[in-house]
């Protein structure tokens, strides 16, 4: 039934297109777009996909936006039939950049993203389609499709890389002195904030194994990041592995996992942890998704045994599609670090707001985050307990019009400020990223 819904694509008017043939003599045929689409269907019925693709490619440059949209939609469906899901997703995204109201194409893109393993992006496209307005029968079908997305692709991966100029690569203070109960101590130059340009890497791969015939899977994932600099003592690298069951109960999705993280700083082991966590995801209405998560971890700090202990965190997030091209998300997280030394033990919270908007073939994003942190006790050397106020503002743009081999340029800029009662934790930071991400 979904295919029938998706075939109800945009109607196309019929301006004339000239086609020239040279053998055995030059003749010019004047065909309307409707006739060109008819020729493409005949070519498809004869398995002559090269001819069909050539016709669609020509119509994709037609001056009429409806004709271009129809050609891209049909072309994308043929690419999907050939399992060229990546190319189909790029073509559908180009269609929606020009015609964000093309609901059948948006639903088809959600299906394609599901095949590519990006279920979160697929669900986001379905919420955008529902925000644009759907007939009741189609809305019910999309709701069932949303639930079916819980049975996702068995494996997948993503990757991002960027050059990242940073004013404070070690998140250190710029203060010259450190106030203590013994007076002010001078801070060594090597311990102050350092600027630099590095290579930022982000990646994730996952494998999903179905357990039985129900809605239960075993999900395993490997993820990591790396900020690499010419001065290797500032390199920050982490690798995380997690695995656990994934269950679907009605419209609810439950994920449980056991995980382990290893982090290095300056080429040396910095911290390792083991954790148990759970996440609950549920749609609220047609346009909104709620996500709750919580973790408990054992922490082993390789630099300082006083910072070994336990960590607990919880997070609630709500994401809503306002229109077919605009959405917002809000989140609140709580964190508790119960470490060997009460001076290092902390409790804190952070709240964030994020929004995105498609403008033609660009996606604009903006994010703001604020938080507080308090230590249980003061450290022996300092007169006051650690108390902090944190803020971060970020802007980003993805340029899909410059897409190359499935990746599109992205630019991000962020400003970060942490105000602390202890100078050692007080820092400012500005960071830019110029790199490439997947174009959909």
N, C-alpha and C positions, 0 to 999 in steps of 0.2 A: 504493500500500500504506500509505503514511503516513496517508492520510485514513481508512483502515479502522481503523488503530490509534487514531487520535484520536477516532473515533466511539465507541470503547469507554469512554464517560464514566461518571461516577458514577451508580449506580442511585438512583432516587428513591422514597421511601415515598409513601403516598397519603392524607394528611389531607384533609378536605373544604374547598372554597373556594366561597363563595357569589357568584353572578353575577346581577345584577338587570337586567331589561329593562323599558322603560316604554311601548313602542308595540307594538300599539294599546292594550294595557292592561298594568298592572304585573304581572309574573310573576317569580318567583325560582327559578332553577335551581341546584341544588347539584352541583358538579362536583369530582371528585378531581383532583389535579395531573396524574396520568397522562392523564386526559381533556382537561385543558387543553393539555397538550403535543400531544395528538392533533389538537385544533383548530388549534393553531399550524402543525402539519405540513400540514393541509389548506389553510390560508391560504397557506402557502408554495407549495404545488403549483399554486395558482391565481394566483400572483404578487401576492397581497394582502399585501405585506410590512408595511404599516402595522398590519394586524390582528395579524399574527404578532409584531411588535415590541411591541405593546400587551400581548399575553398574556405575553410574556417579562418585560416590565417589571413586570407585576403579580406574577409568580411570583418575581422577584428580591427581593421583600419578604416572602416566605413565612417563617413561623417555623422551618421545617425547613431546616437548613443544606444538606442534600443537594439539596433542591428548588431552593434559591437558586443553588447551584453549577451544577446542570444547566441552569437557565434562562440564567445568564450565559454558560455555555459555548456553548449553541446560539445565543444572541443574538450573541455575538462572531463565530461562524462566518458568520452572515448578514451581519454588517458587513464581514467580509473579502470575501465574495462581491460586495459593492458597492464594493470598493476603499476602504472607510473604515478603513484600517489603524490610523490613530492612535486612533480611538474603540475599535476592537477590542482594542488593546494595553492601554488603560486599564481596560477591562472584565475582561480576563483577569487583569491585575495585581490588581484588586479581589477576584476569585475566589480567587487564590492567597494574598492576605493573610489570608483567612478559612480557606482549606483548602490549606495548603502541601503536603499529600500528594496533591493532585490531579495526578498525573503527566501524563495526556493534555492537561490545560489548560496545564501548564508547557511541554510540547513545542509546543503550538500557539502559545504566547507566543513561544517561540524563533523559530518560523517568521515570526511577525508582526514581530518585531524585525529579522529579516533583511530583510523587505520594506521596513522603514523605514531600512535602511542601517546599523543598529547591530550589526555582526557580533560584536563583542567581548561585548556584553550577551547576544546570542543564544547564543553558545557557553557563556557562564556559566550560562544557564538550562538548557542541555543537561547540563552537568556536575552541576548541582543535581538534575536529574531522575535521573541515573545514581546519585547519592549516595543518593537515596531508595529505590533498588532497582528493577530492571526484569527482566522475564522475558527469557531468553536471546535469543529471536527479536526482541523489541522492542529489546533492547540493541544487537543487530547493526544493526537498522534505524536507530537513533539514531546509531550510529557512522558509517554511510554518510551520514546527513544532516549530521553534523558536517563531514565532508569536503566535502559539496556547498556548505556555507556559504562556501567560498573563492570561489565565483562569486557575488559579492554584487551589491547594488543599484548601478546605474550612477551615481547621484548622491545627495547628501544633505547635511544641515547640522545643526548643534546650536548652542545659545546658552544663556548663563547670565548673570544680572546680580544684584548684591547691594549693599546698603549695608555698608560695612566700617570700623567703628571700629578704629583702629590706634594703639598706643602709640609706634610708632617708624616713621613712614612713609618715612624716608630711611635706615633701617638704620645709624644713626650712633651714636657713642659718647656716653655721658653724663659722661665724665671731663672734669675742668676743665683738665687738663694733659696734655701729650704728651712722654714721655721721649725725649731724643735724645742723641747724643754731645756736644752742646754744652750740655746741661742741659735743664731742663724748659721747654717752651714752653706758653703759655696757648692754649687752644682757643677760638676765637671762638664766640659764642652761635649764630650762623647755621650753624655746622658741627656743632652738637650734635644729639642726637635730638629730633625734633619729633613730637608726636602730632596726630592729626586723623581725621576721618571722611570717607571718599571713596566713590566709586562704582566698584565692581569689575565689569569686563566680560570675558567669555570667549566665544570663538566659533570655529567651524570649519566649512568647507564643502569638499566633495570632488567629484571627477568621475572615473569609472572608464570606460575605453574598452577594449573587448575587442579583442585582437590575434589574429586567426585563429580557428580552431575548437578550439584546445587550452585549457589552463588558464592562459593568459597574458593579463594586462591591463596597460594603462598607467594608473597611478593618479596623479592630480594633486590637491593639497590646498592650501588657503589657510587659515591659522589666525592668531589674534592674541589679545592681552590688553591691557587698559588699566586702570590704577589712577589715577583722576582726582580731583583735590582742588580746593578753592576757591583755594588758593594754587598757581598753575599751575607754579611752579618745582619742585614735588615730583611732577608728573605722570610716570608711568612707562608707556610704551606700546611695544609691539613687534608687528611683522607678519612672518610667515614664509610662504614659498612653497616647495613641494617637489614633485618629479615623478620618476617612475621606473617600471620594470617590476615587476609582481607575478606571481609564478610559483607554481604548485601542482605538487608532485612527491610523489605518494602522499599520506601524511598530513602532509607538510611544506609550509609556506608560506614563500616567500622574497620579501622586498621589498628592492629597491635604489632609491636615490633620490639626486638632486642637489638641493640646497636653498640658499636664501639668506634671511638674517634682517636686518631693520633695526630698531634700537631707539632710542627717544628718551627722554631724561630732562630734565625741566624745559623741555619744548617744543623742545629742541635735539637734533640728532643725537648719539647717545652711542656706539653701536657698530654695526658691520655685519660680517657674516661670510658666507662661502660654504663649503659642506660637501658631503661625499659620505658616504653611510651605507648600512648593510645591516642587516636584521632577519630572524631565523629563528624561526619559531613551530612548535611540535610538541606534540600531546597525548601525555601519558604515562599509559597506562591510561585508565580511564573518567572519573576525577574531576579529573585534574591537567593543567595546561598549562605548558609550558616556553617561555620567550622569551629569545633572545639578540640583542643589538644592539651595533653599534659605529659610530663616526663619526670622521671626520678633517676639520678645518676650518681655514680661513684667517681670521684675526681682524684687523680694522682698528678700533682704538679712536680715536674722533674727538676725545677730550679729551687723550690722552697717547700720543705715538708710541712711547714706551718699552714700552707694553703691547700693541703690535702683535706678531703672530707666528702660531703654529700651536697648535691644540688637538686633543687626542685623548681619546676617552672610550669606555668599554665598560660594558655592563650585562647582568646575568643576573637573570631574575625567574621565580618559580614560584608558580602560583596553584592552590589546591585547594579543592574543595567538600567540607566535612565532613558536612553534612546538606543537606536541601532548603532550609533557611533560614539556614545558617551557612557561611562560607567564610573562608579566610585566604590571605595572599600574603606572600612574602618576596622581597627583592631586594638585590643588591649591585652597586654601581657604582664604577668607577675613572675618574679624571680626570687628565690631564696637560696643563699649559699651558706651552709652550715659547716664551717671549716675548723681545723684543729685550733687555730688561734681566733678568739672572738673578735680581735681587731681586724681580721680579714673577713670575718663572716658578715654578710650583708643581706638586706632585703630591699627590693626596689620594684618599680613599675615603669612601663612605657606605653604610651598611646600614640597611634598613628592614623593618618588620613592619606589616602592615595586616590588619584583620579586620572583618567585617560580619555583622550578624544582623538578620533580619526579626522584628519583634514586632508582630503584627497588621498594621496599615496603616502602620507606621513601619519605617524602616531605620536601624539604628544602626551607626556606623562609628567605628573607633579606629585611630590610626596613631602609630607611634614611629619616629624616624630619628636615627641617630648617625653621626658621621664625624670624620675627622682630615684636616689639611692642613699641608704643610710647603713652605717656599720653598727654592729652590736656594741662594741666597746672601742675605746681609743687604743691605738698601738702605743707601746711603752715609750717610744721616742717622741711622740707628737702630743701637743697639749690638748688637741680636740679630736673628737671622733670624726671619721670620714663621713662627709655629707656632700652630695653632688646634685646638680641640676644639668640635665643633658638636653640638647636640641640638635636637630639636623633637618636641613631643607635640601631637596633634590629636584632637578629638572632634567628631562631626557627627551630625545627625539629619535625615532627610527625612520630611515629614509628608504622605503621600499621601492621607490622609483629607480634606485641605483642598485637593485638586487643583482647578484652575480652568483650563479651556481647554488642557489638556495640560501644564500646569506645576504643580509642587507646591512649597510653602515648604520651605526648607532653612535650618538653623542650624549654624554651625561655630564652633569656638573652638580656637585654637592658641597655644602658648607656645613661643618660639624663643630659644635662647641660643647665642651664639658667643663663646667664650673665646679671646682672642688675646694673644700676647706683645707685640703692638704696640697701644697703646690706641686708635689710630684705627680699627682693625678689630674692636674689642671692643664687643659690643652685646647688649641684651636687647630682646625684642619680644613683645607679646601682641596678638592680632588676632581680631576677631569678624566673622562674615559672616552677614547676614540677607537672604535673597533668594529667588530662584525658579530651579528647574531643571526639566528634563523629568521627568514623573511616572513614568517607567519606564526 
